[in-house]
């Protein structure tokens, strides 16, 4: 009887050791795959820069004809493949504009943000709570509020008071976090919802009519459009618009196969082609 008990205990211990070893091997393989995916995504960043150079060499009409959101053909690698694409984010609302150092520009950005919330059926009372919190009136000092900005990643929205999952997901497609407090929106890529939110007196139907005239070569052509004839725009509103994309997200997708099926690793880089070189502001493993 004692021998049977000892054999049973040995079997249990043996199985436990095997399971522990398998888990250790699995964790090690996951770490190896993550490191491999990171290295490959750095190579895809080089391709992103080359693609941007080709795009920036084109005129506006040619740029509009290119769908930068399409994935590249898959590049075969050992054990899987890698793809990349560019996502232009200058057509969204820049959350960092909510804390612009100029009071008039900051006020305009907050009005645009409230208009966007209203169009998304998000309770405007939340914006007042958020603005108080950002200004240091929500139970923290002004110095502590200033330390919150600039935002680095849109996931920081989750820290805002009263931000629930549904509100966060509703905002995600319409907002960005850029390394500048300026509110600059690319009118050649934006949506009727963002356009109507940023221009007082313009509704989404009128905004859609206006955007049917894209691509615009000059901002003067925007102001001269028939739907804009009865719209009075402030200097802050006019300064909001640009004809060029200012920031992109470079997305790398590495797919590695194993016995249990493919594992996908997504990496995002915020890229600014302005000035000399390319400014890779952040690297994110989650969807920004």
C-alpha angles and dihedrals in degrees: 000000000000089000091054091050091050092049091050092050091048090051092050092048091047093051090046091053092048091049091048091050091049091051091049091050090048093051091047091050091049090052091049091049092048091051090047091049091050092052092048092048089056088057090050088053088063089054089049090056091050091049091051091051090054092047095048090053090063127083121249096266092051091047091053090055092059119086101211089178091072117103119246117244109279114269110216116233133172107292097002144347143275133220135179142194141175124240116197109218103176089094093068132079112273107226092202089067087074088076100042113154092231111080096213093049091045091051091050091049091051091050090051090049092051090049089052091050090051092051089051091049093244116151108260091213086075091062091057090052090048094047091050090049093048091049092051096254094113100082098294134093124259090248091055091049091051090054090063092068143117097035114224100197136014090239086078086077086081088071093060113108113264094008105147127186096259093052092046093051091046091055098043099084092049105045138061138183113230129181092248133064091224119114103224119160124188104229091194090064106026129106131244090250094057093041093051090047092054099045118061112227095020118113126200094259091055090043090054091052091050094050091052085075093065140162095058116197096192134024087229087068089057093052090047094054113117094242090057097054095094095037118102111204127198122223089256091054093049092047089057096072130082134169097217134070109248102184137026137188113225108208121197119191118195117189117194122184127217138163092281095049137274122324117209124211119191122195125183129199125189106224128192115190093190120119122357118340127348126296111217097195099181144351117222132184092196129067107273 
